[in-house]
Amino acid sequence: MATGLGQAEVFRPFAAAPEVVFARAASRSPLFAANSSAGGEQVVVGSAVGLGDEDVALRARSELRERVSNILAGRRAEARPEIIASYLELCRAGRAAVDPSLLSSRGAVEADALRGARRLWVWGEALVTRTPTLVPAGAVFLHHRPPPGCSGSPRTGSTGVSAHTSWGAAVRHGLLEVLERDLFWRSWYGTGARTSRLDPALEPAALRRTRASLGWELVALRIEGPGSTACVVACVFTPGGGGQSFGARAFVDEGEATRAWALERATHEALMVRWSLDTPSARLAWQRMDARGDASPPVDALEHALAAFHRRGHQDCLRYWLDRTPAGLPPARPPGAGTLTPREVMPEERWLAALLAEHTGQEPVAVDTTVPQVCSGEAVVVRIVAPGAYQMPGNEAHACVPLPPPGIQRPPHPLG
């Protein structure tokens, strides 16, 4: 089952800004699913962007490692299934398990079917109570292949899969990824997330020089999360508002230095998205969208990013967001508001887990998906499964998302 990790290819995609470095690392195996972004090849890709060759190459290989290890852990569980049951059967047996309906973007629409379907389950650890908890395999493993007669849903994408040198660091990173998407969802769909425009003065000087070289503009938002967490969303665009691409980064907000760091990471992600939208697979996807007509909504993450970039149907995602967002930081929370979880009395990953549990009303669970042949003692790979946390839908028509305000036309969300 061992699958090697390819070396990272490092390149500079923007001739006018050679300081911006991208890296991509790939691994091929019949154990992987076909990748539509790679012409249907059975390949897994890790990528990263930044300002230093070694750092970017290391992070690209780390992303590849976390995905390959997660997939191979899934293949092992699928080959030796231990627990196959429905959620209702597990409840009747008194076993702690994650309710699969709380992982679906369709919510109550398919809750009964999800709870009644038989599926493969694997063990994880509830991160607040530390209770052993069963988790649907489809929500844990990328490219899950359910055993015969089993449901493979719900699936949760790659958000929350993390590789680090320690369990705690991997859990922390995965929790922040989950929180990032949840806060983006709450702000975009207008469900009460406190959102404000980030002070442009926080933009690092090097990033400002890069944008000047490329001739692009930048607007950033800060979405307030539970406790002292937050999410920065960066939008890079051309003068006049065209060519919008978005990136996001959740973080623990400890002041201007951490906001500037998150802004840099979110902007680099937006630059990577922008570059990826001019690849052959993205151009082909845009041709297919164009042929369907403006009335046909995006059906996956790539199409959402393409629709925002090309301003499909004259939509303007940034303007829609800014029209509902005040400038500057929002007023301070009133005394006593927010979380009661003290950060100082527990490891940071446990503190973040408690915040997320308070935020969503459900306890997040961590599943170890480390495969030694891939990680070689260098990393621990963890999947965070967070029932109750919102996920950005690939197809909004099939998801339970709030209606826009009366008289307002909301464009499809822009996050790829």
C-alpha positions in Angstrom: 0.0 0.0 0.0 3.0 2.3 0.4 2.8 5.3 -2.0 5.8 7.6 -2.4 5.6 11.4 -2.1 6.9 13.3 -5.2 9.4 16.1 -4.8 7.9 19.6 -4.9 8.1 21.6 -8.1 8.9 25.2 -7.3 8.1 28.0 -9.8 7.4 31.7 -10.0 4.1 32.2 -11.8 4.2 36.0 -12.1 7.0 37.5 -14.2 6.4 40.9 -12.7 6.6 39.6 -9.2 9.4 37.0 -9.0 9.4 37.1 -5.2 6.1 35.1 -5.2 6.9 31.4 -5.1 4.5 28.5 -5.8 5.2 24.8 -5.2 3.3 21.7 -6.2 4.0 18.1 -5.2 2.1 15.1 -6.6 1.7 11.4 -5.9 0.0 8.9 -8.3 -1.6 5.6 -7.4 -4.5 3.4 -8.4 -5.6 3.8 -4.7 -6.6 7.4 -5.5 -9.7 8.7 -7.1 -9.7 10.3 -10.6 -8.7 14.0 -10.3 -10.8 16.2 -12.7 -8.3 19.0 -12.3 -5.6 16.7 -13.6 -7.4 15.4 -16.7 -8.9 12.4 -14.8 -5.5 11.0 -13.6 -5.4 9.2 -10.3 -3.2 11.8 -8.7 -3.2 13.7 -5.4 -1.6 17.2 -5.3 -0.3 19.3 -2.5 0.4 23.0 -3.1 1.6 26.1 -1.3 2.5 29.7 -1.9 4.8 32.1 -0.2 8.0 34.1 -0.5 10.8 31.5 0.2 11.6 28.4 -1.9 12.4 26.0 0.9 9.4 27.0 3.1 7.0 26.8 0.2 8.3 23.4 -1.0 8.1 22.0 2.5 4.5 23.1 2.9 3.5 21.7 -0.5 4.9 18.3 0.5 3.2 18.6 3.9 -0.1 19.1 2.2 0.5 16.2 -0.1 1.5 14.0 2.9 -1.6 14.8 4.9 -3.9 13.9 1.9 -2.1 10.8 0.9 -1.9 9.5 4.5 -5.5 10.2 5.0 -6.5 8.3 1.8 -4.3 5.3 2.6 -5.7 5.2 6.2 -9.1 5.0 4.6 -8.1 2.2 2.3 -6.9 0.2 5.4 -10.2 0.8 7.2 -12.2 -0.1 4.2 -10.2 -3.4 3.7 -10.8 -4.4 7.3 -14.2 -2.9 8.3 -14.8 -3.2 12.0 -18.1 -1.4 12.6 -20.8 -1.3 10.0 -24.1 0.1 11.3 -26.6 2.9 11.0 -26.5 5.8 13.4 -29.8 4.7 14.8 -28.4 1.3 15.6 -25.4 2.7 17.3 -27.7 5.0 19.4 -29.9 2.0 20.4 -26.7 0.2 21.5 -25.6 3.1 23.6 -22.5 3.9 21.6 -21.1 7.4 21.3 -21.3 8.5 17.6 -21.4 11.6 15.5 -24.8 12.3 14.0 -24.2 12.2 10.3 -27.1 14.6 9.6 -25.1 17.3 11.4 -22.3 17.0 8.8 -24.6 17.6 5.8 -25.2 20.9 4.2 -28.8 19.8 3.4 -29.6 19.5 7.1 -33.1 18.3 8.0 -33.9 17.7 4.3 -32.1 14.3 4.5 -31.6 13.8 8.2 -33.7 10.7 8.5 -32.1 9.0 5.5 -28.6 9.8 6.8 -29.4 8.5 10.3 -30.9 5.3 9.0 -28.3 4.4 6.4 -25.7 1.7 7.2 -22.1 2.8 6.8 -18.6 2.2 7.9 -17.6 3.9 11.2 -14.1 4.6 12.6 -13.0 5.6 16.1 -12.0 9.2 17.0 -11.6 11.2 20.2 -14.1 13.9 21.2 -11.8 16.9 21.9 -13.6 18.4 24.9 -14.6 15.4 27.0 -11.9 13.1 25.4 -14.6 10.4 24.9 -13.9 7.7 22.3 -16.5 8.5 19.6 -17.5 6.8 16.3 -17.3 8.9 13.2 -18.7 8.2 9.7 -15.8 7.0 7.5 -17.1 9.2 4.6 -16.6 12.3 6.7 -13.1 11.2 7.7 -11.4 9.8 4.6 -10.8 11.6 1.3 -11.7 9.4 -1.7 -13.7 7.1 0.5 -14.7 3.8 -1.1 -17.6 2.4 1.1 -17.9 -1.4 1.6 -20.6 -3.1 -0.4 -24.1 -2.1 0.8 -22.8 0.9 2.7 -23.4 4.6 2.2 -20.4 6.8 1.5 -22.1 10.0 2.7 -21.7 12.5 4.2 -18.4 13.8 2.8 -16.7 16.8 4.1 -13.9 17.6 1.6 -10.3 18.3 2.7 -11.0 21.0 5.2 -9.8 19.8 8.7 -7.1 17.4 7.4 -3.8 18.4 8.9 -0.2 17.1 9.1 2.2 18.5 11.8 5.1 17.3 13.9 2.8 16.8 16.9 -0.7 15.8 17.6 -1.6 19.1 19.3 -0.3 21.2 16.4 -2.2 19.0 13.9 -5.4 19.3 15.9 -4.9 23.1 16.2 -4.4 23.6 12.5 -7.4 21.4 11.6 -9.7 23.2 14.0 -8.7 26.6 12.5 -9.4 25.3 9.0 -12.9 24.2 10.1 -13.5 27.5 11.8 -12.3 29.5 8.8 -15.0 28.0 6.5 -17.7 28.3 9.2 -17.0 32.0 9.7 -16.8 32.6 6.0 -20.3 31.0 5.7 -21.8 32.9 8.5 -20.5 36.3 7.2 -21.4 35.6 3.5 -24.9 34.4 4.3 -25.5 37.1 6.8 -26.3 35.0 9.9 -24.8 37.4 12.5 -21.0 37.1 12.2 -19.5 40.4 13.1 -17.6 41.5 9.9 -15.6 44.6 9.3 -13.1 46.0 6.8 -9.5 45.4 7.8 -7.3 48.5 8.1 -5.3 48.7 4.8 -2.3 49.9 6.9 -1.9 46.3 8.2 -0.8 45.1 4.7 2.9 44.1 4.9 5.2 46.4 2.8 6.5 43.4 0.8 3.0 42.4 -0.1 2.1 46.0 -1.1 5.1 46.1 -3.4 4.1 42.8 -5.0 0.6 44.1 -5.7 2.0 47.3 -7.2 4.2 45.3 -9.5 1.2 43.2 -10.7 -1.2 46.2 -10.9 -3.8 44.6 -8.6 -5.9 45.9 -5.8 -6.7 44.4 -2.4 -9.5 44.6 0.1 -9.6 42.5 3.2 -12.3 41.8 5.8 -12.1 40.5 9.4 -14.8 38.2 10.6 -15.0 37.9 14.4 -15.0 34.3 15.7 -15.6 32.9 19.2 -13.2 34.0 21.9 -10.2 35.8 20.4 -10.4 33.9 17.1 -11.1 35.6 13.8 -10.9 35.0 10.1 -9.3 37.4 7.5 -10.8 37.2 4.0 -8.6 38.8 1.2 -9.9 39.7 -2.2 -7.4 40.5 -5.0 -8.9 42.2 -8.1 -8.0 44.5 -11.0 -8.8 48.2 -11.0 -12.5 48.6 -11.7 -13.4 45.5 -9.7 -12.8 42.7 -12.2 -10.8 39.5 -11.8 -11.8 38.9 -8.2 -10.1 36.0 -6.4 -10.5 35.2 -2.7 -8.5 33.7 0.1 -9.1 33.2 3.8 -7.2 32.4 7.0 -8.6 31.8 10.5 -6.3 32.6 13.4 -6.1 33.6 17.1 -6.2 37.4 17.0 -3.6 38.7 19.4 -3.3 42.2 17.8 -2.0 43.9 14.7 1.0 41.5 14.1 -1.3 38.4 13.9 -3.8 40.3 11.7 -1.0 41.3 9.3 0.2 37.6 9.2 -3.3 36.3 8.5 -3.8 39.0 5.8 -0.5 37.9 4.1 -1.5 34.3 4.1 -5.1 35.0 2.9 -3.7 37.2 0.1 -1.2 34.6 -1.0 -4.0 32.1 -1.2 -6.0 34.5 -3.3 -3.0 34.8 -5.6 -2.8 31.0 -6.0 -6.5 30.9 -6.8 -6.0 33.6 -9.4 -3.2 31.7 -11.1 -5.1 28.4 -11.0 -8.1 30.0 -12.8 -5.9 30.3 -15.9 -4.8 26.6 -16.0 -6.1 24.4 -18.9 -8.6 22.5 -16.6 -10.0 25.8 -15.3 -10.3 27.2 -18.8 -12.2 24.1 -19.9 -14.5 24.4 -16.9 -15.2 28.0 -17.7 -16.1 27.0 -21.3 -18.6 24.4 -20.0 -20.1 27.0 -17.6 -20.3 29.6 -20.4 -22.1 27.0 -22.6 -24.7 26.4 -19.9 -25.6 30.1 -19.7 -25.6 32.7 -16.9 -28.8 31.3 -15.4 -27.1 28.0 -14.5 -25.5 28.2 -11.0 -22.0 26.9 -10.1 -22.0 23.3 -9.1 -18.6 22.9 -7.4 -15.8 24.9 -5.7 -13.9 25.6 -9.0 -17.0 27.0 -10.7 -17.7 29.3 -7.7 -14.2 30.7 -8.0 -14.6 31.1 -11.8 -18.0 32.8 -11.5 -16.5 35.4 -9.1 -13.4 35.9 -11.2 -15.2 36.4 -14.5 -18.1 38.4 -12.8 -20.5 35.9 -14.4 -23.9 37.5 -15.0 -22.4 40.9 -14.0 -22.2 39.7 -10.4 -19.8 41.6 -8.0 -19.1 39.4 -5.0 -16.8 42.0 -3.3 -19.4 44.8 -3.7 -22.1 42.6 -2.3 -20.0 41.9 0.8 -18.8 45.5 1.2 -22.3 47.0 1.0 -23.1 45.1 4.1 -19.8 45.6 6.0 -18.8 48.7 8.0 -15.3 50.2 7.8 -12.9 49.7 10.7 -13.1 47.4 13.7 -16.6 46.8 15.1 -17.4 48.0 18.6 -15.8 46.0 21.4 -17.9 43.2 22.8 -19.8 44.1 26.0 -18.3 42.9 29.3 -19.1 39.2 29.9 -20.1 38.6 26.3 -18.6 35.7 24.3 -17.0 32.5 25.5 -16.4 31.5 29.1 -13.6 29.1 28.2 -10.3 30.3 29.8 -7.4 29.9 27.4 -4.7 29.7 30.1 -5.9 26.5 31.9 -5.6 24.0 29.0 -3.4 23.3 25.9 -4.3 25.6 23.0 -5.8 22.8 20.9 -8.2 21.9 23.7 -9.1 25.6 24.2 -9.9 25.9 20.5 -12.0 22.7 20.6 -14.0 24.1 23.5 -14.5 27.4 21.6 -15.7 25.5 18.5 -18.0 23.4 20.7 -19.6 26.5 22.2 -19.8 28.1 18.8 -21.6 25.3 17.0 -23.3 23.5 19.9 -21.5 20.3 19.1 -18.2 18.7 20.2 -15.5 18.4 17.5 -13.8 15.0 17.1 -10.3 14.2 16.0 -9.4 11.0 14.1 -5.8 9.9 13.7 -5.2 9.1 10.0 -1.4 8.7 10.2 0.1 6.0 8.0 3.8 5.4 9.0 4.9 4.4 5.5 4.0 7.9 4.4 4.8 9.9 7.5 8.0 8.0 8.5 7.9 9.5 12.0 8.0 13.0 10.6 4.4 13.9 11.0 1.1 13.2 12.6 -2.0 13.4 10.4 -5.3 14.3 11.9 -8.8 14.7 10.5 -11.1 17.1 12.4 -14.8 16.3 12.1 -16.9 19.1 13.5 -20.7 18.5 13.5 -22.6 21.7 13.5 -19.9 23.7 11.7 -20.9 25.2 8.4 -19.2 24.2 5.2 -19.1 26.2 2.0 -21.5 24.4 -0.4 -20.3 23.3 -3.9 -23.9 23.6 -5.1 -26.0 26.2 -3.3 -29.2 24.9 -4.9 -28.8 21.6 -3.0 -27.8 23.2 0.3 -29.8 24.7 3.1 -28.5 28.3 2.9 -30.5 31.3 4.2 -32.4 33.5 1.7 -30.9 36.9 0.9 -32.5 40.0 2.4 -35.7 41.1 0.6 -35.0 42.9 -2.6 -31.3 41.9 -2.6 -29.8 39.6 -5.3 -27.0 37.6 -3.7 -24.4 36.2 -6.0 -23.1 32.7 -5.6 -20.4 32.6 -2.9 -16.9 33.2 -4.2 -14.7 30.7 -2.3 -13.1 28.1 -4.5 
